[in-house]
Amino acid sequence: MDKPATKHDPAVRIDDVTPSDSTVLTSRAIWVGTGGDLAVIPGGQSTAVTIKNVPSGCLLPLQVSKVMSTNTTASNIQVWN
């Protein structure tokens, strides 16, 4: 029998993200393909935080509820779950 996934298990799904100030999502990590600023709402919070100058090809171990279009200049973003 399979055991339920925990937050410590590796990601099993990867989805492309179009930054949006309204779309709610879940993540275990975020991949930034092309660097820039990344504005997110961390899981459990309600205020956006901008992470400045994220380099290209960076995997951030973040749980977020939104990747905001406002203040995000990074692109080719994916969420890993």
N, CA, C and O atoms as a printed pandas DataFrame, in Angstrom:
     atom_number atom_name residue_name chain_id  residue_number  x_coord  y_coord  z_coord
0              1         N          MET        A               1    0.848   -1.170    0.000
1              2        CA          MET        A               1    0.000    0.000    0.000
2              3         C          MET        A               1    0.897    1.237    0.000
3              4         O          MET        A               1    1.890    1.288    0.726
4              5         N          ASP        A               2    0.543    2.243   -0.823
5              6        CA          ASP        A               2    1.304    3.485   -0.867
6              7         C          ASP        A               2    1.005    4.325    0.359
7              8         O          ASP        A               2   -0.136    4.403    0.814
8              9         N          LYS        A               3    2.039    4.947    0.882
9             10        CA          LYS        A               3    1.838    5.850    2.011
10            11         C          LYS        A               3    1.540    7.252    1.485
11            12         O          LYS        A               3    1.985    7.596    0.391
12            13         N          PRO        A               4    0.802    8.066    2.231
13            14        CA          PRO        A               4    0.514    9.433    1.793
14            15         C          PRO        A               4    1.805   10.243    1.684
15            16         O          PRO        A               4    2.739   10.043    2.461
16            17         N          ALA        A               5    1.851   11.148    0.726
17            18        CA          ALA        A               5    3.012   12.018    0.557
18            19         C          ALA        A               5    3.125   12.984    1.729
19            20         O          ALA        A               5    2.121   13.436    2.280
20            21         N          THR        A               6    4.347   13.288    2.094
21            22        CA          THR        A               6    4.603   14.296    3.121
22            23         C          THR        A               6    5.390   15.435    2.498
23            24         O          THR        A               6    5.855   15.327    1.363
24            25         N          LYS        A               7    5.540   16.528    3.237
25            26        CA          LYS        A               7    6.271   17.679    2.708
26            27         C          LYS        A               7    7.754   17.375    2.493
27            28         O          LYS        A               7    8.458   18.159    1.857
28            29         N          HIS        A               8    8.228   16.257    3.011
29            30        CA          HIS        A               8    9.633   15.889    2.859
30            31         C          HIS        A               8    9.882   14.992    1.647
31            32         O          HIS        A               8   11.034   14.747    1.287
32            33         N          ASP        A               9    8.820   14.504    1.017
33            34        CA          ASP        A               9    8.964   13.655   -0.156
34            35         C          ASP        A               9    9.342   14.506   -1.375
35            36         O          ASP        A               9    9.030   15.696   -1.409
36            37         N          PRO        A              10   10.004   13.919   -2.367
37            38        CA          PRO        A              10   10.360   14.676   -3.572
38            39         C          PRO        A              10    9.115   15.043   -4.378
39            40         O          PRO        A              10    8.053   14.439   -4.228
40            41         N          ALA        A              11    9.276   16.031   -5.221
41            42        CA          ALA        A              11    8.174   16.452   -6.083
42            43         C          ALA        A              11    7.810   15.342   -7.059
43            44         O          ALA        A              11    8.675   14.598   -7.520
44            45         N          VAL        A              12    6.528   15.239   -7.367
45            46        CA          VAL        A              12    6.055   14.239   -8.321
46            47         C          VAL        A              12    5.326   14.877   -9.498
47            48         O          VAL        A              12    4.890   14.180  -10.415
48            49         N          ARG        A              13    5.193   16.197   -9.472
49            50        CA          ARG        A              13    4.492   16.921  -10.536
50            51         C          ARG        A              13    5.169   18.263  -10.748
51            52         O          ARG        A              13    5.574   18.921   -9.789
52            53         N          ILE        A              14    5.293   18.671  -12.013
53            54        CA          ILE        A              14    5.867   19.968  -12.367
54            55         C          ILE        A              14    4.898   20.659  -13.308
55            56         O          ILE        A              14    4.469   20.081  -14.307
56            57         N          ASP        A              15    4.553   21.905  -12.981
57            58        CA          ASP        A              15    3.625   22.678  -13.805
58            59         C          ASP        A              15    4.242   24.023  -14.167
59            60         O          ASP        A              15    4.877   24.672  -13.336
60            61         N          ASP        A              16    4.045   24.434  -15.424
61            62        CA          ASP        A              16    4.445   25.777  -15.833
62            63         C          ASP        A              16    3.520   26.793  -15.172
63            64         O          ASP        A              16    2.337   26.530  -14.955
64            65         N          VAL        A              17    4.081   27.953  -14.858
65            66        CA          VAL        A              17    3.305   28.994  -14.187
66            67         C          VAL        A              17    3.322   30.270  -15.018
67            68         O          VAL        A              17    4.376   30.728  -15.460
68            69         N          THR        A              18    2.149   30.829  -15.220
69            70        CA          THR        A              18    2.031   32.185  -15.734
70            71         C          THR        A              18    1.738   33.059  -14.519
71            72         O          THR        A              18    0.689   32.913  -13.892
72            73         N          PRO        A              19    2.659   33.970  -14.179
73            74        CA          PRO        A              19    2.414   34.803  -12.997
74            75         C          PRO        A              19    1.049   35.484  -13.069
75            76         O          PRO        A              19    0.648   35.991  -14.116
76            77         N          SER        A              20    0.346   35.487  -11.940
77            78        CA          SER        A              20   -0.995   36.047  -11.855
78            79         C          SER        A              20   -1.233   36.532  -10.434
79            80         O          SER        A              20   -0.873   35.857   -9.469
80            81         N          ASP        A              21   -1.836   37.694  -10.313
81            82        CA          ASP        A              21   -2.156   38.217   -8.985
82            83         C          ASP        A              21   -3.390   37.551   -8.390
83            84         O          ASP        A              21   -3.726   37.804   -7.232
84            85         N          SER        A              22   -4.078   36.698   -9.165
85            86        CA          SER        A              22   -5.301   36.079   -8.663
86            87         C          SER        A              22   -5.282   34.548   -8.618
87            88         O          SER        A              22   -6.047   33.961   -7.853
88            89         N          THR        A              23   -4.445   33.890   -9.404
89            90        CA          THR        A              23   -4.442   32.426   -9.460
90            91         C          THR        A              23   -3.784   31.836   -8.216
91            92         O          THR        A              23   -2.642   32.163   -7.890
92            93         N          VAL        A              24   -4.520   30.960   -7.523
93            94        CA          VAL        A              24   -4.010   30.294   -6.322
94            95         C          VAL        A              24   -3.403   28.959   -6.734
95            96         O          VAL        A              24   -3.982   28.226   -7.536
96            97         N          LEU        A              25   -2.230   28.647   -6.180
97            98        CA          LEU        A              25   -1.548   27.397   -6.491
98            99         C          LEU        A              25   -0.869   26.857   -5.242
99           100         O          LEU        A              25   -0.887   27.489   -4.185
100          101         N          THR        A              26   -0.269   25.679   -5.381
101          102        CA          THR        A              26    0.521   25.107   -4.292
102          103         C          THR        A              26    1.875   24.709   -4.859
103          104         O          THR        A              26    2.001   24.441   -6.054
104          105         N          SER        A              27    2.882   24.670   -4.001
105          106        CA          SER        A              27    4.204   24.274   -4.463
106          107         C          SER        A              27    5.029   23.702   -3.322
107          108         O          SER        A              27    4.810   24.024   -2.154
108          109         N          ARG        A              28    5.973   22.853   -3.677
109          110        CA          ARG        A              28    7.029   22.414   -2.755
110          111         C          ARG        A              28    8.292   23.184   -3.067
111          112         O          ARG        A              28    9.141   23.398   -2.201
112          113         N          ALA        A              29    8.406   23.608   -4.348
113          114        CA          ALA        A              29    9.567   24.361   -4.801
114          115         C          ALA        A              29    9.182   25.126   -6.065
115          116         O          ALA        A              29    8.194   24.808   -6.727
116          117         N          ILE        A              30    9.986   26.143   -6.384
117          118        CA          ILE        A              30    9.764   26.946   -7.583
118          119         C          ILE        A              30   11.047   26.966   -8.393
119          120         O          ILE        A              30   12.125   27.240   -7.866
120          121         N          TRP        A              31   10.917   26.669   -9.687
121          122        CA          TRP        A              31   12.029   26.741  -10.623
122          123         C          TRP        A              31   11.941   28.051  -11.377
123          124         O          TRP        A              31   10.888   28.396  -11.914
124          125         N          VAL        A              32   13.056   28.789  -11.419
125          126        CA          VAL        A              32   13.134   30.024  -12.197
126          127         C          VAL        A              32   14.092   29.758  -13.353
127          128         O          VAL        A              32   15.300   29.636  -13.150
128          129         N          GLY        A              33   13.550   29.667  -14.559
129          130        CA          GLY        A              33   14.370   29.371  -15.727
130          131         C          GLY        A              33   15.179   30.567  -16.185
131          132         O          GLY        A              33   16.371   30.448  -16.470
132          133         N          THR        A              34   14.530   31.725  -16.257
133          134        CA          THR        A              34   15.191   32.965  -16.663
134          135         C          THR        A              34   15.113   33.932  -15.495
135          136         O          THR        A              34   14.025   34.295  -15.048
136          137         N          GLY        A              35   16.259   34.341  -15.009
137          138        CA          GLY        A              35   16.348   35.118  -13.773
138          139         C          GLY        A              35   15.684   36.486  -13.807
139          140         O          GLY        A              35   15.360   37.027  -14.865
140          141         N          GLY        A              36   15.499   37.016  -12.623
141          142        CA          GLY        A              36   14.890   38.320  -12.417
142          143         C          GLY        A              36   14.283   38.367  -11.029
143          144         O          GLY        A              36   14.635   37.563  -10.165
144          145         N          ASP        A              37   13.377   39.298  -10.813
145          146        CA          ASP        A              37   12.681   39.396   -9.531
146          147         C          ASP        A              37   11.486   38.445   -9.533
147          148         O          ASP        A              37   10.828   38.258  -10.556
148          149         N          LEU        A              38   11.217   37.848   -8.371
149          150        CA          LEU        A              38   10.116   36.902   -8.224
150          151         C          LEU        A              38    9.250   37.347   -7.058
151          152         O          LEU        A              38    9.692   37.328   -5.909
152          153         N          ALA        A              39    8.008   37.752   -7.352
153          154        CA          ALA        A              39    7.069   38.164   -6.313
154          155         C          ALA        A              39    6.126   37.009   -6.023
155          156         O          ALA        A              39    5.459   36.502   -6.925
156          157         N          VAL        A              40    6.072   36.594   -4.766
157          158        CA          VAL        A              40    5.246   35.455   -4.364
158          159         C          VAL        A              40    4.506   35.782   -3.076
159          160         O          VAL        A              40    4.888   36.681   -2.327
160          161         N          ILE        A              41    3.439   35.028   -2.840
161          162        CA          ILE        A              41    2.801   35.022   -1.531
162          163         C          ILE        A              41    3.153   33.682   -0.906
163          164         O          ILE        A              41    2.654   32.645   -1.343
164          165         N          PRO        A              42    4.013   33.690    0.117
165          166        CA          PRO        A              42    4.395   32.435    0.764
166          167         C          PRO        A              42    3.176   31.755    1.385
167          168         O          PRO        A              42    2.243   32.420    1.836
168          169         N          GLY        A              43    3.196   30.416    1.402
169          170        CA          GLY        A              43    2.115   29.664    2.017
170          171         C          GLY        A              43    1.900   30.117    3.455
171          172         O          GLY        A              43    2.862   30.286    4.204
172          173         N          GLY        A              44    0.656   30.312    3.839
173          174        CA          GLY        A              44    0.336   30.733    5.200
174          175         C          GLY        A              44    0.401   32.236    5.414
175          176         O          GLY        A              44    0.110   32.707    6.513
176          177         N          GLN        A              45    0.770   32.997    4.400
177          178        CA          GLN        A              45    0.817   34.452    4.517
178          179         C          GLN        A              45   -0.166   35.063    3.533
179          180         O          GLN        A              45   -0.682   34.380    2.649
180          181         N          SER        A              46   -0.422   36.353    3.694
181          182        CA          SER        A              46   -1.356   37.026    2.790
182          183         C          SER        A              46   -0.728   38.200    2.063
183          184         O          SER        A              46   -1.389   38.842    1.246
184          185         N          THR        A              47    0.533   38.492    2.341
185          186        CA          THR        A              47    1.214   39.630    1.740
186          187         C          THR        A              47    2.319   39.139    0.808
187          188         O          THR        A              47    3.062   38.216    1.142
188          189         N          ALA        A              48    2.417   39.761   -0.355
189          190        CA          ALA        A              48    3.445   39.385   -1.323
190          191         C          ALA        A              48    4.830   39.817   -0.864
191          192         O          ALA        A              48    5.003   40.847   -0.214
192          193         N          VAL        A              49    5.803   39.000   -1.222
193          194        CA          VAL        A              49    7.213   39.267   -0.950
194          195         C          VAL        A              49    7.936   39.182   -2.286
195          196         O          VAL        A              49    7.704   38.250   -3.057
196          197         N          THR        A              50    8.810   40.144   -2.570
197          198        CA          THR        A              50    9.592   40.102   -3.801
198          199         C          THR        A              50   11.006   39.652   -3.487
199          200         O          THR        A              50   11.713   40.273   -2.694
200          201         N          ILE        A              51   11.403   38.564   -4.121
201          202        CA          ILE        A              51   12.771   38.054   -3.990
202          203         C          ILE        A              51   13.544   38.652   -5.166
203          204         O          ILE        A              51   13.258   38.346   -6.324
204          205         N          LYS        A              52   14.506   39.490   -4.866
205          206        CA          LYS        A              52   15.227   40.243   -5.887
206          207         C          LYS        A              52   16.349   39.428   -6.514
207          208         O          LYS        A              52   17.026   38.652   -5.840
208          209         N          ASN        A              53   16.531   39.618   -7.811
209          210        CA          ASN        A              53   17.688   39.097   -8.547
210          211         C          ASN        A              53   17.878   37.589   -8.437
211          212         O          ASN        A              53   18.996   37.121   -8.222
212          213         N          VAL        A              54   16.799   36.826   -8.583
213          214        CA          VAL        A              54   16.911   35.366   -8.583
214          215         C          VAL        A              54   17.666   34.977   -9.860
215          216         O          VAL        A              54   17.273   35.387  -10.952
216          217         N          PRO        A              55   18.736   34.196   -9.739
217          218        CA          PRO        A              55   19.497   33.833  -10.944
218          219         C          PRO        A              55   18.763   32.821  -11.823
219          220         O          PRO        A              55   17.893   32.086  -11.356
220          221         N          SER        A              56   19.128   32.800  -13.085
221          222        CA          SER        A              56   18.575   31.806  -14.017
222          223         C          SER        A              56   18.957   30.405  -13.553
223          224         O          SER        A              56   20.055   30.184  -13.043
224          225         N          GLY        A              57   18.039   29.465  -13.737
225          226        CA          GLY        A              57   18.312   28.078  -13.390
226          227         C          GLY        A              57   18.348   27.820  -11.902
227          228         O          GLY        A              57   19.119   26.986  -11.427
228          229         N          CYS        A              58   17.512   28.535  -11.162
229          230        CA          CYS        A              58   17.510   28.425   -9.700
230          231         C          CYS        A              58   16.257   27.685   -9.218
231          232         O          CYS        A              58   15.142   27.995   -9.639
232          233         N          LEU        A              59   16.454   26.706   -8.335
233          234        CA          LEU        A              59   15.345   25.998   -7.698
234          235         C          LEU        A              59   15.236   26.498   -6.264
235          236         O          LEU        A              59   16.147   26.305   -5.458
236          237         N          LEU        A              60   14.123   27.138   -5.956
237          238        CA          LEU        A              60   13.887   27.703   -4.621
238          239         C          LEU        A              60   12.964   26.781   -3.838
239          240         O          LEU        A              60   11.864   26.484   -4.305
240          241         N          PRO        A              61   13.377   26.319   -2.662
241          242        CA          PRO        A              61   12.540   25.417   -1.863
242          243         C          PRO        A              61   11.465   26.206   -1.108
243          244         O          PRO        A              61   11.538   26.359    0.111
244          245         N          LEU        A              62   10.467   26.702   -1.846
245          246        CA          LEU        A              62    9.431   27.564   -1.267
246          247         C          LEU        A              62    8.045   26.975   -1.461
247          248         O          LEU        A              62    7.719   26.467   -2.534
248          249         N          GLN        A              63    7.243   27.044   -0.430
249          250        CA          GLN        A              63    5.820   26.744   -0.550
250          251         C          GLN        A              63    5.119   28.082   -0.710
251          252         O          GLN        A              63    5.206   28.941    0.168
252          253         N          VAL        A              64    4.429   28.260   -1.816
253          254        CA          VAL        A              64    3.747   29.529   -2.089
254          255         C          VAL        A              64    2.307   29.277   -2.480
255          256         O          VAL        A              64    1.948   28.189   -2.930
256          257         N          SER        A              65    1.478   30.315   -2.300
257          258        CA          SER        A              65    0.090   30.225   -2.742
258          259         C          SER        A              65   -0.145   31.007   -4.029
259          260         O          SER        A              65   -1.135   30.780   -4.725
260          261         N          LYS        A              66    0.779   31.942   -4.350
261          262        CA          LYS        A              66    0.671   32.698   -5.602
262          263         C          LYS        A              66    2.054   33.100   -6.085
263          264         O          LYS        A              66    2.956   33.379   -5.294
264          265         N          VAL        A              67    2.199   33.122   -7.417
265          266        CA          VAL        A              67    3.331   33.776   -8.066
266          267         C          VAL        A              67    2.714   35.005   -8.731
267          268         O          VAL        A              67    1.966   34.895   -9.702
268          269         N          MET        A              68    3.037   36.153   -8.201
269          270        CA          MET        A              68    2.382   37.396   -8.603
270          271         C          MET        A              68    2.904   37.913   -9.945
271          272         O          MET        A              68    4.091   37.791  -10.246
272          273         N          SER        A              69    2.001   38.496  -10.751
273          274        CA          SER        A              69    2.447   39.158  -11.978
274          275         C          SER        A              69    3.038   40.525  -11.640
275          276         O          SER        A              69    3.991   40.972  -12.278
276          277         N          THR        A              70    2.467   41.181  -10.639
277          278        CA          THR        A              70    3.000   42.469  -10.198
278          279         C          THR        A              70    4.370   42.253   -9.561
279          280         O          THR        A              70    4.502   41.467   -8.623
280          281         N          ASN        A              71    5.365   42.930  -10.055
281          282        CA          ASN        A              71    6.749   42.914   -9.562
282          283         C          ASN        A              71    7.550   41.679   -9.948
283          284         O          ASN        A              71    8.710   41.576   -9.549
284          285         N          THR        A              72    6.987   40.728  -10.710
285          286        CA          THR        A              72    7.767   39.585  -11.172
286          287         C          THR        A              72    8.337   39.906  -12.552
287          288         O          THR        A              72    7.599   40.196  -13.493
288          289         N          THR        A              73    9.675   39.849  -12.653
289          290        CA          THR        A              73   10.339   40.030  -13.946
290          291         C          THR        A              73   10.993   38.734  -14.417
291          292         O          THR        A              73   11.374   38.625  -15.583
292          293         N          ALA        A              74   11.127   37.751  -13.527
293          294        CA          ALA        A              74   11.655   36.434  -13.910
294          295         C          ALA        A              74   10.648   35.752  -14.833
295          296         O          ALA        A              74    9.467   36.099  -14.840
296          297         N          SER        A              75   11.126   34.775  -15.614
297          298        CA          SER        A              75   10.223   34.054  -16.508
298          299         C          SER        A              75   10.629   32.581  -16.575
299          300         O          SER        A              75   11.595   32.150  -15.945
300          301         N          ASN        A              76    9.862   31.829  -17.357
301          302        CA          ASN        A              76   10.058   30.368  -17.446
302          303         C          ASN        A              76   10.009   29.752  -16.046
303          304         O          ASN        A              76   10.909   29.020  -15.634
304          305         N          ILE        A              77    8.936   30.071  -15.338
305          306        CA          ILE        A              77    8.749   29.664  -13.946
306          307         C          ILE        A              77    7.920   28.378  -13.906
307          308         O          ILE        A              77    6.965   28.215  -14.665
308          309         N          GLN        A              78    8.299   27.482  -13.016
309          310        CA          GLN        A              78    7.548   26.244  -12.795
310          311         C          GLN        A              78    7.366   26.033  -11.303
311          312         O          GLN        A              78    8.213   26.425  -10.501
312          313         N          VAL        A              79    6.244   25.403  -10.935
313          314        CA          VAL        A              79    6.062   24.961   -9.557
314          315         C          VAL        A              79    6.231   23.456   -9.526
315          316         O          VAL        A              79    5.743   22.747  -10.406
316          317         N          TRP        A              80    6.920   22.976   -8.514
317          318        CA          TRP        A              80    7.160   21.553   -8.316
318          319         C          TRP        A              80    6.340   21.111   -7.116
319          320         O          TRP        A              80    6.412   21.726   -6.052
320          321         N          ASN        A              81    5.569   20.057   -7.279
321          322        CA          ASN        A              81    4.743   19.517   -6.203
322          323         C          ASN        A              81    5.006   18.037   -6.012
323          324         O          ASN        A              81    4.398   17.409   -5.145
